[in-house]
Amino acid sequence: MALPVTLQARYVRYTQRMQTHGANLGVPHTEAFGNGLFELRLKGAEGIARVFYCTIVGKRIVMLHCFIKKTQKTPPRERRIAEARMKEVKK
């Protein structure tokens, strides 16, 4: 994963929580985008990152796409990438 060190540390901490407490950690850590797509929200000294993920049968959490956020809104291109990967995973 190509994230700066503090964002990687947050990613590891949040994914460990997800393994224990389930995929939805609640706001401000996770947010539902609809149709089974979720967003893990990471904030650290180097900036802000987002990781799109979905859940599949057997309570499996699949990380689909991560990116460094540079604007206030999530770029549509990043969401399209995650949605395409989610379709592949669910087939």
Biopython code that builds the backbone (N, CA, C, O; Angstrom):
import numpy as np
from Bio.PDB.StructureBuilder import StructureBuilder

atoms = [
    (1, "MET", "N", (0.853, -1.163, 0.000)),
    (1, "MET", "CA", (0.000, 0.000, 0.000)),
    (1, "MET", "C", (0.902, 1.230, 0.000)),
    (1, "MET", "O", (1.812, 1.341, 0.822)),
    (2, "ALA", "N", (0.652, 2.127, -0.900)),
    (2, "ALA", "CA", (1.485, 3.316, -1.064)),
    (2, "ALA", "C", (0.912, 4.489, -0.265)),
    (2, "ALA", "O", (0.421, 5.458, -0.845)),
    (3, "LEU", "N", (0.973, 4.398, 1.053)),
    (3, "LEU", "CA", (0.507, 5.473, 1.916)),
    (3, "LEU", "C", (1.657, 5.933, 2.801)),
    (3, "LEU", "O", (2.536, 5.136, 3.130)),
    (4, "PRO", "N", (1.668, 7.212, 3.194)),
    (4, "PRO", "CA", (2.669, 7.688, 4.152)),
    (4, "PRO", "C", (2.554, 6.934, 5.483)),
    (4, "PRO", "O", (1.529, 6.316, 5.774)),
    (5, "VAL", "N", (3.604, 6.996, 6.268)),
    (5, "VAL", "CA", (3.725, 6.192, 7.486)),
    (5, "VAL", "C", (2.565, 6.388, 8.469)),
    (5, "VAL", "O", (2.009, 5.400, 8.948)),
    (6, "THR", "N", (2.185, 7.623, 8.781)),
    (6, "THR", "CA", (1.119, 7.802, 9.777)),
    (6, "THR", "C", (-0.221, 7.293, 9.265)),
    (6, "THR", "O", (-1.034, 6.788, 10.039)),
    (7, "LEU", "N", (-0.452, 7.426, 7.964)),
    (7, "LEU", "CA", (-1.701, 6.914, 7.396)),
    (7, "LEU", "C", (-1.707, 5.391, 7.381)),
    (7, "LEU", "O", (-2.751, 4.774, 7.591)),
    (8, "GLN", "N", (-0.556, 4.783, 7.135)),
    (8, "GLN", "CA", (-0.464, 3.322, 7.199)),
    (8, "GLN", "C", (-0.753, 2.831, 8.618)),
    (8, "GLN", "O", (-1.435, 1.824, 8.806)),
    (9, "ALA", "N", (-0.230, 3.549, 9.612)),
    (9, "ALA", "CA", (-0.459, 3.167, 11.011)),
    (9, "ALA", "C", (-1.957, 3.234, 11.339)),
    (9, "ALA", "O", (-2.484, 2.340, 12.000)),
    (10, "ARG", "N", (-2.632, 4.276, 10.887)),
    (10, "ARG", "CA", (-4.087, 4.383, 11.114)),
    (10, "ARG", "C", (-4.819, 3.249, 10.411)),
    (10, "ARG", "O", (-5.745, 2.656, 10.963)),
    (11, "TYR", "N", (-4.389, 2.952, 9.177)),
    (11, "TYR", "CA", (-5.007, 1.865, 8.415)),
    (11, "TYR", "C", (-4.922, 0.555, 9.200)),
    (11, "TYR", "O", (-5.916, -0.158, 9.340)),
    (12, "VAL", "N", (-3.738, 0.250, 9.707)),
    (12, "VAL", "CA", (-3.546, -0.996, 10.461)),
    (12, "VAL", "C", (-4.429, -0.996, 11.709)),
    (12, "VAL", "O", (-5.080, -1.998, 12.007)),
    (13, "ARG", "N", (-4.454, 0.117, 12.435)),
    (13, "ARG", "CA", (-5.258, 0.192, 13.658)),
    (13, "ARG", "C", (-6.747, 0.016, 13.364)),
    (13, "ARG", "O", (-7.438, -0.724, 14.063)),
    (14, "TYR", "N", (-7.235, 0.693, 12.335)),
    (14, "TYR", "CA", (-8.660, 0.607, 12.011)),
    (14, "TYR", "C", (-9.042, -0.773, 11.469)),
    (14, "TYR", "O", (-10.119, -1.279, 11.782)),
    (15, "THR", "N", (-8.180, -1.379, 10.668)),
    (15, "THR", "CA", (-8.517, -2.706, 10.145)),
    (15, "THR", "C", (-8.508, -3.749, 11.260)),
    (15, "THR", "O", (-9.277, -4.709, 11.216)),
    (16, "GLN", "N", (-7.648, -3.568, 12.255)),
    (16, "GLN", "CA", (-7.686, -4.469, 13.411)),
    (16, "GLN", "C", (-8.998, -4.310, 14.168)),
    (16, "GLN", "O", (-9.586, -5.299, 14.605)),
    (17, "ARG", "N", (-9.453, -3.085, 14.322)),
    (17, "ARG", "CA", (-10.758, -2.845, 14.958)),
    (17, "ARG", "C", (-11.884, -3.475, 14.156)),
    (17, "ARG", "O", (-12.828, -4.023, 14.724)),
    (18, "MET", "N", (-11.782, -3.395, 12.827)),
    (18, "MET", "CA", (-12.810, -3.965, 11.954)),
    (18, "MET", "C", (-12.876, -5.483, 12.124)),
    (18, "MET", "O", (-13.962, -6.062, 12.086)),
    (19, "GLN", "N", (-11.740, -6.124, 12.309)),
    (19, "GLN", "CA", (-11.722, -7.567, 12.512)),
    (19, "GLN", "C", (-12.422, -7.942, 13.812)),
    (19, "GLN", "O", (-13.058, -8.993, 13.898)),
    (20, "THR", "N", (-12.308, -7.092, 14.815)),
    (20, "THR", "CA", (-12.907, -7.360, 16.117)),
    (20, "THR", "C", (-14.370, -6.948, 16.187)),
    (20, "THR", "O", (-15.209, -7.708, 16.671)),
    (21, "HIS", "N", (-14.682, -5.736, 15.703)),
    (21, "HIS", "CA", (-16.004, -5.143, 15.895)),
    (21, "HIS", "C", (-16.892, -5.139, 14.659)),
    (21, "HIS", "O", (-18.047, -4.722, 14.740)),
    (22, "GLY", "N", (-16.389, -5.588, 13.530)),
    (22, "GLY", "CA", (-17.181, -5.597, 12.307)),
    (22, "GLY", "C", (-16.771, -4.459, 11.372)),
    (22, "GLY", "O", (-16.001, -3.568, 11.733)),
    (23, "ALA", "N", (-17.310, -4.526, 10.174)),
    (23, "ALA", "CA", (-16.898, -3.616, 9.100)),
    (23, "ALA", "C", (-17.312, -2.172, 9.316)),
    (23, "ALA", "O", (-16.657, -1.266, 8.800)),
    (24, "ASN", "N", (-18.379, -1.932, 10.063)),
    (24, "ASN", "CA", (-18.860, -0.565, 10.247)),
    (24, "ASN", "C", (-18.409, -0.031, 11.606)),
    (24, "ASN", "O", (-18.967, -0.390, 12.643)),
    (25, "LEU", "N", (-17.390, 0.830, 11.584)),
    (25, "LEU", "CA", (-16.890, 1.438, 12.816)),
    (25, "LEU", "C", (-17.645, 2.710, 13.167)),
    (25, "LEU", "O", (-17.485, 3.256, 14.258)),
    (26, "GLY", "N", (-18.460, 3.174, 12.246)),
    (26, "GLY", "CA", (-19.238, 4.388, 12.477)),
    (26, "GLY", "C", (-18.454, 5.649, 12.143)),
    (26, "GLY", "O", (-17.240, 5.621, 11.942)),
    (27, "VAL", "N", (-19.182, 6.744, 12.092)),
    (27, "VAL", "CA", (-18.589, 8.044, 11.778)),
    (27, "VAL", "C", (-17.731, 8.452, 12.966)),
    (27, "VAL", "O", (-18.189, 8.263, 14.093)),
    (28, "PRO", "N", (-16.568, 8.977, 12.820)),
    (28, "PRO", "CA", (-15.932, 9.491, 11.620)),
    (28, "PRO", "C", (-15.009, 8.498, 10.919)),
    (28, "PRO", "O", (-14.348, 8.865, 9.947)),
    (29, "HIS", "N", (-14.946, 7.251, 11.388)),
    (29, "HIS", "CA", (-13.981, 6.295, 10.841)),
    (29, "HIS", "C", (-14.436, 5.633, 9.548)),
    (29, "HIS", "O", (-13.630, 5.433, 8.640)),
    (30, "THR", "N", (-15.710, 5.294, 9.454)),
    (30, "THR", "CA", (-16.231, 4.659, 8.239)),
    (30, "THR", "C", (-17.524, 5.343, 7.820)),
    (30, "THR", "O", (-18.215, 5.969, 8.624)),
    (31, "GLU", "N", (-17.828, 5.203, 6.533)),
    (31, "GLU", "CA", (-19.072, 5.767, 6.021)),
    (31, "GLU", "C", (-19.575, 4.890, 4.876)),
    (31, "GLU", "O", (-18.787, 4.426, 4.052)),
    (32, "ALA", "N", (-20.865, 4.669, 4.828)),
    (32, "ALA", "CA", (-21.473, 3.878, 3.759)),
    (32, "ALA", "C", (-21.705, 4.763, 2.541)),
    (32, "ALA", "O", (-22.175, 5.894, 2.661)),
    (33, "PHE", "N", (-21.369, 4.232, 1.366)),
    (33, "PHE", "CA", (-21.595, 4.947, 0.110)),
    (33, "PHE", "C", (-22.792, 4.384, -0.636)),
    (33, "PHE", "O", (-23.194, 4.944, -1.655)),
    (34, "GLY", "N", (-23.368, 3.298, -0.158)),
    (34, "GLY", "CA", (-24.519, 2.685, -0.811)),
    (34, "GLY", "C", (-24.121, 1.524, -1.692)),
    (34, "GLY", "O", (-22.978, 1.427, -2.137)),
    (35, "ASN", "N", (-25.074, 0.642, -1.941)),
    (35, "ASN", "CA", (-24.870, -0.554, -2.776)),
    (35, "ASN", "C", (-23.736, -1.448, -2.278)),
    (35, "ASN", "O", (-23.095, -2.131, -3.077)),
    (36, "GLY", "N", (-23.484, -1.452, -0.976)),
    (36, "GLY", "CA", (-22.464, -2.330, -0.420)),
    (36, "GLY", "C", (-21.063, -1.762, -0.414)),
    (36, "GLY", "O", (-20.125, -2.452, -0.014)),
    (37, "LEU", "N", (-20.893, -0.523, -0.846)),
    (37, "LEU", "CA", (-19.576, 0.119, -0.874)),
    (37, "LEU", "C", (-19.424, 1.000, 0.368)),
    (37, "LEU", "O", (-20.314, 1.778, 0.710)),
    (38, "PHE", "N", (-18.283, 0.860, 1.030)),
    (38, "PHE", "CA", (-17.981, 1.633, 2.235)),
    (38, "PHE", "C", (-16.655, 2.349, 2.073)),
    (38, "PHE", "O", (-15.847, 2.011, 1.208)),
    (39, "GLU", "N", (-16.445, 3.351, 2.925)),
    (39, "GLU", "CA", (-15.225, 4.137, 2.882)),
    (39, "GLU", "C", (-14.601, 4.153, 4.279)),
    (39, "GLU", "O", (-15.270, 4.471, 5.262)),
    (40, "LEU", "N", (-13.323, 3.808, 4.355)),
    (40, "LEU", "CA", (-12.549, 3.919, 5.585)),
    (40, "LEU", "C", (-11.814, 5.249, 5.502)),
    (40, "LEU", "O", (-11.101, 5.510, 4.533)),
    (41, "ARG", "N", (-11.988, 6.088, 6.517)),
    (41, "ARG", "CA", (-11.461, 7.453, 6.487)),
    (41, "ARG", "C", (-10.224, 7.541, 7.368)),
    (41, "ARG", "O", (-10.292, 7.320, 8.577)),
    (42, "LEU", "N", (-9.097, 7.866, 6.751)),
    (42, "LEU", "CA", (-7.824, 7.944, 7.463)),
    (42, "LEU", "C", (-7.331, 9.382, 7.486)),
    (42, "LEU", "O", (-7.365, 10.073, 6.468)),
    (43, "LYS", "N", (-6.875, 9.831, 8.648)),
    (43, "LYS", "CA", (-6.332, 11.174, 8.773)),
    (43, "LYS", "C", (-5.061, 11.089, 9.595)),
    (43, "LYS", "O", (-5.045, 10.485, 10.668)),
    (44, "GLY", "N", (-3.990, 11.698, 9.087)),
    (44, "GLY", "CA", (-2.716, 11.684, 9.789)),
    (44, "GLY", "C", (-1.954, 12.960, 9.523)),
    (44, "GLY", "O", (-2.467, 13.883, 8.890)),
    (45, "ALA", "N", (-0.723, 13.009, 10.011)),
    (45, "ALA", "CA", (0.114, 14.198, 9.859)),
    (45, "ALA", "C", (0.389, 14.526, 8.390)),
    (45, "ALA", "O", (0.540, 15.694, 8.031)),
    (46, "GLU", "N", (0.453, 13.505, 7.549)),
    (46, "GLU", "CA", (0.760, 13.723, 6.133)),
    (46, "GLU", "C", (-0.458, 14.083, 5.289)),
    (46, "GLU", "O", (-0.311, 14.403, 4.109)),
    (47, "GLY", "N", (-1.645, 14.039, 5.860)),
    (47, "GLY", "CA", (-2.839, 14.382, 5.091)),
    (47, "GLY", "C", (-3.988, 13.424, 5.355)),
    (47, "GLY", "O", (-4.106, 12.829, 6.426)),
    (48, "ILE", "N", (-4.829, 13.297, 4.337)),
    (48, "ILE", "CA", (-6.043, 12.493, 4.444)),
    (48, "ILE", "C", (-6.039, 11.443, 3.337)),
    (48, "ILE", "O", (-5.679, 11.731, 2.195)),
    (49, "ALA", "N", (-6.439, 10.234, 3.685)),
    (49, "ALA", "CA", (-6.556, 9.164, 2.703)),
    (49, "ALA", "C", (-7.903, 8.485, 2.877)),
    (49, "ALA", "O", (-8.521, 8.566, 3.939)),
    (50, "ARG", "N", (-8.343, 7.826, 1.837)),
    (50, "ARG", "CA", (-9.579, 7.052, 1.873)),
    (50, "ARG", "C", (-9.297, 5.663, 1.310)),
    (50, "ARG", "O", (-8.498, 5.499, 0.388)),
    (51, "VAL", "N", (-9.967, 4.673, 1.883)),
    (51, "VAL", "CA", (-9.881, 3.293, 1.405)),
    (51, "VAL", "C", (-11.306, 2.814, 1.198)),
    (51, "VAL", "O", (-12.097, 2.775, 2.141)),
    (52, "PHE", "N", (-11.635, 2.450, -0.030)),
    (52, "PHE", "CA", (-12.944, 1.882, -0.317)),
    (52, "PHE", "C", (-12.887, 0.385, -0.046)),
    (52, "PHE", "O", (-11.897, -0.278, -0.356)),
    (53, "TYR", "N", (-13.968, -0.140, 0.539)),
    (53, "TYR", "CA", (-14.029, -1.572, 0.802)),
    (53, "TYR", "C", (-15.476, -2.043, 0.710)),
    (53, "TYR", "O", (-16.411, -1.243, 0.698)),
    (54, "CYS", "N", (-15.634, -3.362, 0.645)),
    (54, "CYS", "CA", (-16.965, -3.959, 0.659)),
    (54, "CYS", "C", (-16.916, -5.199, 1.535)),
    (54, "CYS", "O", (-15.839, -5.674, 1.899)),
    (55, "THR", "N", (-18.078, -5.715, 1.867)),
    (55, "THR", "CA", (-18.154, -6.961, 2.623)),
    (55, "THR", "C", (-18.817, -8.003, 1.737)),
    (55, "THR", "O", (-19.694, -7.694, 0.931)),
    (56, "ILE", "N", (-18.383, -9.232, 1.902)),
    (56, "ILE", "CA", (-18.985, -10.323, 1.136)),
    (56, "ILE", "C", (-19.359, -11.438, 2.098)),
    (56, "ILE", "O", (-19.078, -11.359, 3.293)),
    (57, "VAL", "N", (-19.987, -12.464, 1.578)),
    (57, "VAL", "CA", (-20.483, -13.572, 2.392)),
    (57, "VAL", "C", (-19.378, -14.101, 3.300)),
    (57, "VAL", "O", (-18.216, -14.185, 2.901)),
    (58, "GLY", "N", (-19.748, -14.447, 4.499)),
    (58, "GLY", "CA", (-18.775, -14.968, 5.457)),
    (58, "GLY", "C", (-18.090, -13.868, 6.245)),
    (58, "GLY", "O", (-17.045, -14.092, 6.855)),
    (59, "LYS", "N", (-18.675, -12.684, 6.235)),
    (59, "LYS", "CA", (-18.135, -11.526, 6.957)),
    (59, "LYS", "C", (-16.726, -11.165, 6.518)),
    (59, "LYS", "O", (-15.944, -10.637, 7.309)),
    (60, "ARG", "N", (-16.407, -11.439, 5.295)),
    (60, "ARG", "CA", (-15.111, -11.077, 4.745)),
    (60, "ARG", "C", (-15.124, -9.616, 4.336)),
    (60, "ARG", "O", (-16.075, -9.159, 3.702)),
    (61, "ILE", "N", (-14.082, -8.879, 4.689)),
    (61, "ILE", "CA", (-13.949, -7.483, 4.305)),
    (61, "ILE", "C", (-12.884, -7.412, 3.216)),
    (61, "ILE", "O", (-11.758, -7.873, 3.404)),
    (62, "VAL", "N", (-13.251, -6.830, 2.078)),
    (62, "VAL", "CA", (-12.339, -6.752, 0.944)),
    (62, "VAL", "C", (-12.002, -5.289, 0.673)),
    (62, "VAL", "O", (-12.879, -4.486, 0.355)),
    (63, "MET", "N", (-10.714, -4.951, 0.805)),
    (63, "MET", "CA", (-10.258, -3.606, 0.493)),
    (63, "MET", "C", (-10.117, -3.492, -1.022)),
    (63, "MET", "O", (-9.448, -4.308, -1.657)),
    (64, "LEU", "N", (-10.746, -2.485, -1.586)),
    (64, "LEU", "CA", (-10.834, -2.366, -3.038)),
    (64, "LEU", "C", (-9.881, -1.333, -3.644)),
    (64, "LEU", "O", (-9.269, -1.579, -4.684)),
    (65, "HIS", "N", (-9.761, -0.179, -2.989)),
    (65, "HIS", "CA", (-8.991, 0.911, -3.593)),
    (65, "HIS", "C", (-8.650, 1.949, -2.531)),
    (65, "HIS", "O", (-9.499, 2.297, -1.709)),
    (66, "CYS", "N", (-7.416, 2.446, -2.541)),
    (66, "CYS", "CA", (-7.059, 3.517, -1.622)),
    (66, "CYS", "C", (-6.435, 4.662, -2.405)),
    (66, "CYS", "O", (-5.840, 4.459, -3.464)),
    (67, "PHE", "N", (-6.583, 5.873, -1.864)),
    (67, "PHE", "CA", (-6.008, 7.052, -2.511)),
    (67, "PHE", "C", (-5.822, 8.153, -1.487)),
    (67, "PHE", "O", (-6.475, 8.166, -0.443)),
    (68, "ILE", "N", (-4.924, 9.076, -1.796)),
    (68, "ILE", "CA", (-4.701, 10.262, -0.977)),
    (68, "ILE", "C", (-5.699, 11.308, -1.438)),
    (68, "ILE", "O", (-5.816, 11.590, -2.631)),
    (69, "LYS", "N", (-6.406, 11.873, -0.496)),
    (69, "LYS", "CA", (-7.451, 12.837, -0.821)),
    (69, "LYS", "C", (-6.859, 14.243, -0.892)),
    (69, "LYS", "O", (-6.177, 14.688, 0.031)),
    (70, "LYS", "N", (-7.132, 14.938, -2.006)),
    (70, "LYS", "CA", (-6.586, 16.278, -2.195)),
    (70, "LYS", "C", (-7.659, 17.353, -2.279)),
    (70, "LYS", "O", (-7.349, 18.543, -2.233)),
    (71, "THR", "N", (-8.914, 16.947, -2.400)),
    (71, "THR", "CA", (-10.014, 17.907, -2.492)),
    (71, "THR", "C", (-11.055, 17.571, -1.435)),
    (71, "THR", "O", (-10.994, 16.510, -0.812)),
    (72, "GLN", "N", (-11.990, 18.453, -1.236)),
    (72, "GLN", "CA", (-13.038, 18.249, -0.229)),
    (72, "GLN", "C", (-13.932, 17.053, -0.574)),
    (72, "GLN", "O", (-14.255, 16.244, 0.296)),
    (73, "LYS", "N", (-14.325, 16.947, -1.835)),
    (73, "LYS", "CA", (-15.197, 15.855, -2.264)),
    (73, "LYS", "C", (-14.364, 14.680, -2.766)),
    (73, "LYS", "O", (-13.235, 14.846, -3.228)),
    (74, "THR", "N", (-14.949, 13.493, -2.664)),
    (74, "THR", "CA", (-14.302, 12.306, -3.217)),
    (74, "THR", "C", (-14.397, 12.365, -4.732)),
    (74, "THR", "O", (-15.496, 12.476, -5.274)),
    (75, "PRO", "N", (-13.261, 12.292, -5.431)),
    (75, "PRO", "CA", (-13.298, 12.348, -6.890)),
    (75, "PRO", "C", (-14.102, 11.180, -7.482)),
    (75, "PRO", "O", (-13.928, 10.034, -7.066)),
    (76, "PRO", "N", (-14.973, 11.467, -8.446)),
    (76, "PRO", "CA", (-15.796, 10.409, -9.050)),
    (76, "PRO", "C", (-14.959, 9.281, -9.654)),
    (76, "PRO", "O", (-15.378, 8.124, -9.629)),
    (77, "ARG", "N", (-13.798, 9.598, -10.188)),
    (77, "ARG", "CA", (-12.920, 8.584, -10.797)),
    (77, "ARG", "C", (-12.528, 7.536, -9.761)),
    (77, "ARG", "O", (-12.528, 6.341, -10.059)),
    (78, "GLU", "N", (-12.194, 7.971, -8.552)),
    (78, "GLU", "CA", (-11.780, 7.048, -7.495)),
    (78, "GLU", "C", (-12.931, 6.121, -7.108)),
    (78, "GLU", "O", (-12.731, 4.927, -6.885)),
    (79, "ARG", "N", (-14.115, 6.674, -7.033)),
    (79, "ARG", "CA", (-15.290, 5.861, -6.689)),
    (79, "ARG", "C", (-15.600, 4.852, -7.797)),
    (79, "ARG", "O", (-15.952, 3.707, -7.511)),
    (80, "ARG", "N", (-15.472, 5.266, -9.050)),
    (80, "ARG", "CA", (-15.714, 4.346, -10.175)),
    (80, "ARG", "C", (-14.746, 3.166, -10.141)),
    (80, "ARG", "O", (-15.139, 2.029, -10.404)),
    (81, "ILE", "N", (-13.487, 3.436, -9.818)),
    (81, "ILE", "CA", (-12.489, 2.362, -9.721)),
    (81, "ILE", "C", (-12.927, 1.349, -8.656)),
    (81, "ILE", "O", (-12.899, 0.140, -8.886)),
    (82, "ALA", "N", (-13.328, 1.859, -7.497)),
    (82, "ALA", "CA", (-13.760, 0.976, -6.406)),
    (82, "ALA", "C", (-15.004, 0.184, -6.786)),
    (82, "ALA", "O", (-15.095, -1.006, -6.486)),
    (83, "GLU", "N", (-15.962, 0.832, -7.444)),
    (83, "GLU", "CA", (-17.191, 0.131, -7.844)),
    (83, "GLU", "C", (-16.901, -0.957, -8.863)),
    (83, "GLU", "O", (-17.499, -2.031, -8.802)),
    (84, "ALA", "N", (-15.996, -0.701, -9.797)),
    (84, "ALA", "CA", (-15.626, -1.718, -10.791)),
    (84, "ALA", "C", (-14.961, -2.914, -10.105)),
    (84, "ALA", "O", (-15.251, -4.063, -10.439)),
    (85, "ARG", "N", (-14.088, -2.648, -9.169)),
    (85, "ARG", "CA", (-13.423, -3.736, -8.451)),
    (85, "ARG", "C", (-14.404, -4.519, -7.591)),
    (85, "ARG", "O", (-14.273, -5.735, -7.448)),
    (86, "MET", "N", (-15.388, -3.827, -7.016)),
    (86, "MET", "CA", (-16.393, -4.507, -6.206)),
    (86, "MET", "C", (-17.203, -5.467, -7.072)),
    (86, "MET", "O", (-17.517, -6.574, -6.635)),
    (87, "LYS", "N", (-17.543, -5.060, -8.287)),
    (87, "LYS", "CA", (-18.276, -5.947, -9.203)),
    (87, "LYS", "C", (-17.461, -7.206, -9.490)),
    (87, "LYS", "O", (-18.003, -8.311, -9.505)),
    (88, "GLU", "N", (-16.153, -7.036, -9.717)),
    (88, "GLU", "CA", (-15.276, -8.187, -9.986)),
    (88, "GLU", "C", (-15.243, -9.148, -8.790)),
    (88, "GLU", "O", (-15.322, -10.365, -8.957)),
    (89, "VAL", "N", (-15.127, -8.591, -7.603)),
    (89, "VAL", "CA", (-15.029, -9.406, -6.387)),
    (89, "VAL", "C", (-16.313, -10.173, -6.130)),
    (89, "VAL", "O", (-16.271, -11.328, -5.708)),
    (90, "LYS", "N", (-17.445, -9.549, -6.378)),
    (90, "LYS", "CA", (-18.727, -10.181, -6.064)),
    (90, "LYS", "C", (-19.173, -11.184, -7.106)),
    (90, "LYS", "O", (-20.165, -11.880, -6.887)),
    (91, "LYS", "N", (-18.486, -11.287, -8.228)),
    (91, "LYS", "CA", (-18.845, -12.284, -9.254)),
    (91, "LYS", "C", (-18.405, -13.660, -8.861)),
    (91, "LYS", "O", (-18.626, -14.615, -9.605)),
]
sb = StructureBuilder()
sb.init_structure("model")
sb.init_model(0)
sb.init_chain("A")
sb.init_seg("    ")
for serial, (resi, resn, name, xyz) in enumerate(atoms, 1):
    if name == "N":
        sb.init_residue(resn, " ", resi, " ")
    sb.init_atom(name, np.array(xyz, "f"), 0.0, 1.0, " ", f" {name:<3s}", serial, name[0])
structure = sb.get_structure()
